[in-house]
Amino acid sequence: MVDNVVQSKQSEAVLHAQDYLQILRTRWKQAFLVFFLIFVSCALITKMMTPRYTSTMRFEIKQPRDLINLAVGGDANPIQIDATGYDYMTTQFQLLVSEQNLIAIANKLDLPNELETSEKGVASILLNSIKVVPVLGTNLVDVIVTYPDPRLAQRICEAVAVCYKELREEKESALINEAINKRFEVLRSRQDELERKADVVRQYIRSGKYLNNIWSHDGRIAPVSTAAEEQALNQLNNSRLSLQSEISQMTVHVGKLQTLKDKDLLSYVTRTGLLSAESYSSARVRELNEAYRNEEELWGQKLIAGYGEAHPIMKSLAEQHKSTETQLYAELVGMRDAMHDQLEVKKAELVEIESRCTTARNKLREKTLEDQKVMVALQEYSAEKSRYDKLENDYIVDRMRLMAPRQTIEVYTEASLPGAPSSPKYKVNLIIGAVVGLIAGFVVAVLFNYFDTSVKSLEEAEKHLGLPVLGVIPQDAGLLALTGGDSPDAEAYRILRTNVELKKSLFKVRTFAVVSANAGEGKTTTLCNLAYVFASAGYSTLMVDADMRRPRLDRYSEIESEVGLSNYLTSDMSLKDVVVKTQTPNLYLLPAGPLPNDPSGVLGSYRMTQLLGEVSKRFDIVLFDSPPVLGVSDSSLLVSKVDASLIVLQPRKMPLKALLRTKSIIQNVGGQIMGLVMNNVDISADTQYQYYTTYYSYYTNDKSRKEPVDLRPEKRSTATADEVKSELAAATKEGNTDNELY
């Protein structure tokens, strides 16, 4: 299994290689033209190039570390030098070829006067001559100068390092001086700011609210405490919450008591504990309630002892109990009213406590805000003092660093004096031109082939159209009636005839329409030659010119006739009146006749159906020449009536979509497609077709090839219609019928 997969992949690779080789064989002219143009252009450009000399120098770019330090607390730095990291060194490499450095080089070497141009013009020339190549992973850099003058190339190479060093030292000194001056200005401004913040703290002390011990440089001492204000506020809040709870309970009880009377009222106050609460009930109410309960208990005891309700003692107890109950109910009503008044008093107390809470809260807020302002003032003063001290120290240090020596570059390899030109490299340029030309030529050939959507080979035609290729006709094949049947071209048509014969017996057809997608595909020539080889093989063959827009069969057959297919379809003429016999045995022609105004209507008539039935009986092969399928509707009517159709196409001419549309049109109208004919194939370019025609010339006698005949109208040998009619009439008198008639 693995071997099969490997062999399959190898076969695919070989197939792809063959496809590319085929593209090169087909489009070698375009590829060679591109190669030739690129190669010649490269050679000419190399020849015209001026010799140039190269000088090289290597040195190290030093980083300006510890030259200046602008970190000032948390403030923004007025000037900052980032002298560390890859980005800094990359920037320095670019500065070597900056316009400023190039102008400095030009002025140092007096190049504007020597070259008679401006400073910027010289800078542009130097930019194209100087190349900076950093050494990977180091601070080393190679400066490569290429110039037509070797001595000047060396001087420019030396000047690159010297001018860079001078400009950098000048820039760093100016930057440090500017930074020190800026720092001094900031130091003065910070001093004023520090004094202003100190005045703010002094104002709070002078106000008398704070003691002198709040003065602290670090601001960590709290001015005062707000504990007393917070404690007073908490006590008021607790009283307010307790009173709110009591008011809520009293509100519920008072509301309920308003709806109850007598026993229900006594039951509610007893159940809820209001009767026993000294804050709500009076001593009189509690005393009456106690007497009321004792009398009820005594009444029960007497009943148990056997006293009846009519007993004088029981009556006396009942009267006393009634009197106590009346007094108790009256006292309960008074208790309810007293609770209502007490509720109003509690609400008034709540309003007063809330007012006191608001006042205490405002005092605490004011005290807190004022303390915060004092703390902020102390903290700002402390931070400003620390910032000022740091800035003052940095200023002193930077003044000392300004006097320290600095090293910007260190040279490792001096600029060399070139002895031989470094460019142009003739052999390398020619090799590059040849390689680029070959690649470009191949790419152009592939692009031409890629954007060419036409059918290029019979394999593509059979694959995409799903139809067999019955014949391959070589390029520039002429009319066999003129060149003779033993030419190499005739063998291609014989192969086509053989394939049609095999298909003909399989499909049981006699009438064929030779069609093409568009004009110029060679369908008329193909029809004439196919009819010729059929007639040469003994088939009675009829060519019908059904192209009533641009008829050509009469000119190809060198026959002139005033009547034809249009006369037959539009009148009562018989077939023998319009069919003409050609000079080739067994070959007959039905010309198009006068051009009608409506070719589609004529071809779609009932007479056309009669014609097909009659010629099918009288001839072995009937070939119809039709207009292009995509051009007009005539061909659609024709292919729907004949037995089968042959589609003629040229490689690399019509897009695949057009051919698919042609096939779709024929099939949609009910036509039957027998196959394809590849016409006008360039055998010399498309080697895949050569096996079709390899042995044509082997079996052909070159001496038997006829000279081409001049097809101009004045040189034709024609047969008149009257002569053909006489011949047909004579054949009829001899008793020939059906196929024998023709």
N, C-alpha and C positions, 0 to 999 in steps of 0.2 A: 504493500500500500504506500509506504514512504517513497519507494523508488518511483512509483507511478506519479506521485505528487511532484517529485523533483523533476521528472521528465516533462510533466505538464508545464511547470514554471519555465523550464529551459525552452520548451517549444514556444511559449508566449513571448519570451525574450527575443528569440530568433525572429518571430513574426513581427514584433515591434521594430526591430532593426531593419527588416525587409521593407516595412512601411516607410521608414525614414529614407532608406536608399531609393525607394520608388519616388518619393517626393523630390529628392535631389536629381534623379534621372529626368523627371518631368519638368522641373523648373530650374535646370542647371544654368540656363541662360541668365535668368534673373540673379541667381546666386553668384555666378561668375562676374556679372556686371558690378554687383556690390563689392565683391572681393577686389576686383581690378581698380575700382574707383578709390577704395580705402587704401590699398597698397600704394598706388601711384601718388595719392595725396600725401601719405606718410613719407614717401621717398622725397617728394618735392619740398615738403616742409622741412625735413631734416637737412636737405641740401642748402636751403636758404637760411638756416639758422646761423647766428653769429657764434663763434667759439667763445666760451666763457670759462673763467678760472675760479677755483674755489680755495678760500683760506679758512682755517678752523682754529678756534680758541676755546679753552675750557677754563672755567673759574667757578668759585663757590660764592653764593649769595648769602651773606650773614644776616641773621635775624636781629632786629634792634631791640633785644630784650633788656629789661631793667633800665631803659633810658628815661622813661617817665611813667609816673603812676598817678592816674587821675581818679582813683576810686575815693569818693568823698562821701562817707556815710551811706545814705540811701538816696542822695541827690543825683540828678541827671548830670553826666559829665559834659562839660563844655566842649572838649576835644578828646578824642580817644584814638589810640593807635592799637590795632589788633595785629600783633606781630607774631602770632603763633598759629600753627595749623597749616593744613594743605592749601586752603584758600589764599592765605597770605603769599605763599611761595608762588602759586599759580599767577597771582596778580603781578608779582615782581617779574616773572618771566615775560608777561605781556608788556610790562613797562619798558623792557629792553627795546621793543620795536614800536613804542608809542610815538605819536607825532612829535611830542615835546623832545624826546630823546633823539629822534631822527633829525629834527631841525638843529639841535645842538651839535650833532655829528657833522651835518652839512656846514655849519658855520665854523666849526673847529678846523675842518679840512678845506675851507674856502671853496666848496663845491658849487655854490650858486654862481660865482664868477667864472669858474672853470667850465661849467656846463652851460653857462649863459641862460639860466632859468631861475625861477623864484624859489624861495625856501620850501614852500609846500610842494612844488614840482619835484625838487630834489628829494624831499621826504617820501614822495610817492615812488620814485625810482629806487631809493634805498629799501623801502618796504618790500618791494618785489625781489630785492637782491639778498636780504638778510633772512636767515632761518634760525629760529631758536629751538633747540632740542633738549629738554630737561632729561637728566639721567635718572632713571626710575629708582625711587626709594631713597634719593639723596637730595641735597640742596645744590648739587653740581648742575651746570648747564653748559651745553656746547653751542657756541655761536658760529654759524656757517655762513660765509659771505661768498656769493657767486657774482663775478663781475667780469666784463670783457678785458679790463686792464689788470694783470696779476699784481703789480705793485700797489695799485689803488685798492684792490681787494684786501690786501694785507693791512693797509692803513685804516680802511673802514672797519675791519675786524677789531683792530686795537682800539679804535675810537668808540666802539660800542660799549666796552667795559669802562673806559675812562669817563665818558660823558654820563653814563648811568651812575657811576660813583659820585661824580660832582653834583649831579642833580639830586641824588638821594640825600647826600650830606647837607646840601643847602636846604632841601625840603624839611629834613628832620630837625635841623637847627632852628629854622623858622617856626616849625610846629611846636618845638619845646618852648621857645621864647613866647610864642603866642599863648601856649598853655599856662606858662608861669604868670604872664600878665593877666590872663583871664582868672587864674586862681586868686591873684591878689585883689582883683575887682570883686570877686565873690567873697573873699575874706572880709573886705571892707563892708560889703552889704550885709554879710552875716553878723558882723559886729553890731551894726545898727539894729538889726532884728533882735539880737540877744538883749540889748539895752531896753528895747521896747517891751519885750516879754517880762523883763525884771520889773519895769514900772507897773505893769498890771498887777503883779504879786504885791508890790509895795502899797498899792491903792487899797487892796483888801485888808492889809494890816492896819493902815491908817483909819479905816472905817470903824475900828473898835470891836468888830464882831469876832475877830480871830486874834489869837495870841501870836507873839513873835516866834514861838517855837514851830510854827507851821513852815517857816522858811527852811527849805531843804533843796539841795541841788539835784537830788535824784527823784524828789516828788513822791516818796513812799510814805510820808506821815499824813494821816487823815486829819483834816482841819478840826472837826468836831463830830460828835455822835448824835444821831437822831433817835436814840433809844427812848427818851422821854416822850417825844411826840408820838412815836409808834405805840408806846404802852397806853397813852391816853386814848388814842384812836381805837385800839383793840378793846379797851374796857367799854367804850361807848358802843362799839359794834356788838359786844356780847350782851349788853343791856337791851339794845335794839332787837336783837334776835329773840331774847327771852320774852320781851314784851309782845313781839309779833306773834309768837307761839300762843301766849296767854290770850291775846285778843282773838286769835283764830278760834280757840276753844270756846271762849265766851260767846262769840258770834253764833256758833253752832247751837249752844245751849239756849241762848235767848230766843233764837228763831224757833226752836222746837217748843219752848215753854209758851210762846204766844199762841200756839194752836191747841194746847191741852187745858183741861179743866178738872177740878175736883179730884176724884180718885185717880184718873189718868195722870194728872199733874203730880199727885203725891207719889204715884208709882214711878214716874220718870226721875224725880229728884232723888228718890230713895235708891233706884237702880244705878244711876250715874254717880252717886256719892256726893251730889251737890248739897244734900240735906245735912251731911256730916261735916262738910267743909266749912270751917269757921269764916273763911274769906267771903263766902256767899250767903250763909244762913245765920240768923240771929239766935240768941240764947232762948228767946221766947218760942221760936219755931221748933227748936230741938226739944224744949220742955214739953210742948203740946204733943209733939210726935211721940215722945216717950210715954206720956199719959195715955195717948190713943192706943198704943201697942199694949200697954198694961191692961186697960179696960177690955180689949178684945180677948186677951189671955184669960182674965178673970171670968168673963162671960162664958168662955169655953169650959172652964173648971166647974162653974155652977151647973152647967148643962150635964156635965159628966156626973156630978154629985146627985142628980135627980131633980133639980129644980126645973119647973116648967116655965114657959115664957110668960104665963099669967101670974106668976108668983110676984108678990110685991117687991121682993129684993131684985128680981130679974127686971121688973119694970123700972125700978129706980136706976139700975145699971144701964138700961137702954137709954133712958132720958139723959143720964150723965154722958154716955158715949156719944149721943147725938150732939150734945152741946160742945163737947171737945172737938168733934169732927168739924163742926161749923167754924169754930175758932181757928182750927188748923188750916182749913181751906182759905180762910181770910188772910192768915199770915203768909201762906204760900203765894197768894197773889201779890202781897206786898214785897215778898222776897223776889218775885219775878221782876217787878218794877224797879226794885233796888239794883238788880243785876244789870238791867238795861242802862240805868244811869251810870253804874260803875263802868260799863263798856265804853260809854262816851268819854268818861274821864281817862280811861286807858288809851283811847285813840288820840286824845289830846296830848298825853304824855309821849306817845310814839312820834308825833309830829315834832315835838320839841327835841327829842333825842336825835332824830334824823337831821334836824338842823344843826345840832351840835356836832354830829358826825361829819357833816359836810364842811363845817368850819375847821375841825381838826384835820381833815384830809387835805384841805387847801393849805393849811399851815405846814403840814408834813411835806407836801409837794414843793412848796416854795423853799423850805429849808433844804430839801434834797437837791433841787436845781441850783441853788446858790452854792451848796457844798461841791457839786459837780463842777461848776465854773471855776471854783478855787482849785480843785484837783487838776482840771485841764490846764489851767494857767501854770501850775507848778510843773506838770509833766512837759508842757511845751517849753518851758524855760530850761528844764533839765536836758531835754533832747537837743535843743538849740545850743546849749553850752557844750555838750559832747561833740556835736557836729563842728562847732567852731574850733574846739581844741584839735580835732583830727585834721581839719583843713589847714590850720596853722602849722602843724607838724609836717604835713605833706609839702607845704610851700617851702619850708626850710630845707627838706630833703631834696626837692627838685632843683632848687638853686645850687645845691652841691653837685647833683648829677649833670647839670649843664656843663660843668667844667671837666667832666670825665671824658677821656679819649674814646673814640668810636671807630669800629672797623666794619665797612660795608661789604667789601668783596675780598676774596683771596684767589689770586691767579695760580693755576696749576700747570697750564700749557699755554705758552705764548702763541700769538698769531703766526701762522706759517706762511711762507712765500711759495705760492704754487709754481711748479715748473712746467706742467703740461695741462692742456684744457680738460675740463671735466665734462663738458657737454659741447655739442650733441654727441650721443653714442649711436653711431650710424648702424652698426649691426643689430644692436638691441632694438632700435626704433623700427628697423625693417622687419625684424622677427615679430615685434609687437603688432606692426601693421598687417603682416601676413596672418597672424593668429586672429586678430580682431576682424580682419576682412573675411576669413573663413567662417568665424562664428556669426558675424553679421549676415553673411550670405546665406548660411544655413537657417538663421532665424527668419530672414526675409522670406526664404522659400517656404518655411513652415507656416509663417503668418499668411502668406498668399494662399497656401493650401487650406489653412484653418478658416479663413474668411470666404473661401470659395464653397458655397453651399450646393453647387451642382453635383450631379452624379458623375463620378470619375472613372468607374470601372464596372464591368458586368457583374462582379460580386456585389458591389453596392446596389446596383439596379435590382438584382434578384432579391437581395436582403430587404431593402426598403419598400420596393413595389410589390414584392411577393409574386413576381411573374418570371417565367423562364426566358433566358436570352436565346433566341433561335438562330441568330446569325450575327457575325462580326464583320463589318464591311470596312476595308482599308480606306485610308484617306485618299481623296482625289480620284475615286473610282469613276470612270467614264461610262458612257452608254455602250453596253455590250453589242448592240445592233451595229455600232460603228467600229468598235475596236476588235470584234471577233470573240467567239466563244471559247478560245483556247488561251486567253490571257490569264495571268494570275488572279485578277479581280474576279473573273468568271467563276473560279473555284469557290470563292467566298459565297457567292450567290447560289451555287449548287448546294453548298452545305445548308444554306437557308432553305432552299427548295426541299431538300431531304427532310429537314426538321418539320417543315410545314406539311409535307406529305404524311409523315408519321402522325402529326397532330390532326391532320385532316381526316384520316381514317378513324381516329379515336373520337373526334368531335362530330363527325359526319356532316361536314360543311363543304360548300362550294363557293359561296360568295364571301369575299373578304373586303374589308375597308382598311386601306393603308392610311393611317392618321399620324399626326404629330401634335405636340403641345403648342408649338408656335411655328411661324414660317421660317424657312431656311434650314430645316432639319434634314432635308434631302429625301423626303418621302416620295416625291414624284420620280426622281432618278431610281430610287429603290424599287418602286412599283414597275417601272419600265424594264429594269434588268431582271427582276424576279419573273415578270411575265415572259421575258425573252428565254430564260432558262427553262421555264415550264413548257413553252412552245417547242424549244429545242428537244425536250424529252418526249415529245409526241402528244402532249396535252393540248386539246383545243382550248385556247386561252383568250379571254376577252378583257380588254382594259376599258374601264368606264371613267370618263373624266367628269366626276361629280362636283368638282370645284367650279361653281358657276360665278365666282367672283374674280378669280385670276386663273383661268384654265391654261394648262401648259402641255398636256399630253399630245395635242395635235402638232405642236412645234417640235417636241421631242421625237415624234414618230415621222416627221416630215410629210404630213398629210394635211391637205387643205380640203375642208368640207363646209358647205354652207348650212347644213342641218346637223342636228346632234341630239343630245339627251333632252335639252329643253324643248325641242320640237316634238319629241316623242311623248313627253309628259304633258304637254299642253294641247295636243291634237290627236287625231285618230291615225297617225302614221304607224306603219308596221315596223317591226324590228329590223327587217331587211332594208328598209329605206334609210336607216340612220347608222347602221353598222358598216364600218369600212375595214377592208382587209389590208394589212400592212405588207411590206416586202418580205417579212419573216414568215416562213410557213407556220401554220396553225395559230398565228397571232392576229387578233382582230382588235379594232378600236371603235369605241362609241364616244365621239367627241362631245364636248360640252354644248356646242351649238350657240345660238345667240344668247347673250346674257339677259336673264329675266329681271324684272323689277323686284320680285319677291322670291329669292332662291329658296328660302325656308319653306314657303308655301308650296312651291313646286315639288321639292323633294319629299314633303309630307303628304302628297296627294295619293289617291288610290291607284293612279297609273304607275306610280313608283313600285307599289306592291305587286302589280301585274308584271312589271318589268323584271323584278327579282324572280318571280316564279317562272317566267319564260326563259330567262337566260340560265337559270339553274338546270333547266331541262336540256338546253341546247349546247352548253359548254361545260367542260370539265372544271375549269378554273375561271372565276370572274373576280377581277381586282378593281376596286373602286378607289379613285383618287379623290380625297376630300379636303376641304379647307382646314385650317388649324382648329383644334378642339377648343382652345381658350379664346379664340378670336371671335367666332360667330356661332350661331346655333345650328347651322346647316349640318355640321358633322354629327351633332347629337341625334338629329333625325336619321341620318344615314346609318350610324352604328347601331341604332335600335332596330333597323330593318334587316341588315345583312346578317349572315350566319356567325361571323367572327370578325375580329379586328386585330390588326398588327400595328403596334405603336413603334414608330421610328424616332430614335433620339440620338443626339450627339453627345459624347462625353464632354464634360466641362463647359456646357453651354447653358442649359436650362436649370434653374434651381430645383431642388428636390420637391419643394412645396408645389411648384407648378406641375411636375410630373404626377405627384399624388393627386392633385386636383383633376388632372386629365383622366387618371384611372377612375376617380370617384364619379366624374361626369358620365363616363361610358357605362359604368356599372349601375348608376342611378337610373339611366334611361333603359336599362334592360339589356345592354349590349354585352357580348361575350368576348373577352380578350384572350387571344390564343397565345401571345407572347410579345417579346420585345426584339427590336432589331437595332444593334449598336452600329451606327453609321458614321463614316468619316473619322475612323479611329487612326490616330497617329502611331503607326507601328514602331517607328524609329524611337519615339519618346516613351511609349508605354510598352515596355518589354514583356509585360504579362500577357499581352495579346499575341506575341510572336509565335507561340506554339499553334495558334489557329492557322497561320499562313506560312509556316516554316517550309512546307513541302509544295507550296503552290508552284513556285518557279521550277522545282525539280522535275515536275511532270509536264512542263510547258516548253514547247519548242519556240525559242526566241525568234527564229526565222519566220514563224507563222504569224507573228503579231502584225496586225494591219496598221497602216499609217493612219493617224487621226484624220477625220473628215472635217472639212470646214463647215460649221453649222450656221453660217450666216444665211439669211433668207434668200439672197440672190444665188447661192450655190446649192440649194436643196434640189434633189430629184424627187418630185412629188407625183402622187397618183391622184387623179381627179375623182370626184365622187361618182361621176357617170361611169367611169371604168370599173369601179368597185361594184356598183349596182349591176352592171352587165354580167360581171363574174358571178355574183350571187344568184342572179336570175338563171344563168346557165346551170349552176349547181342545182337549182330547184327543179329545172326541167329534167335533169338526169335522175330524179327520184330520191334524192337525199332528204332525210327527215331528221328531226331532233338534232343530236350531236353531229350527225353526218352532214347536215346542211352546212355546217361551218367547219 
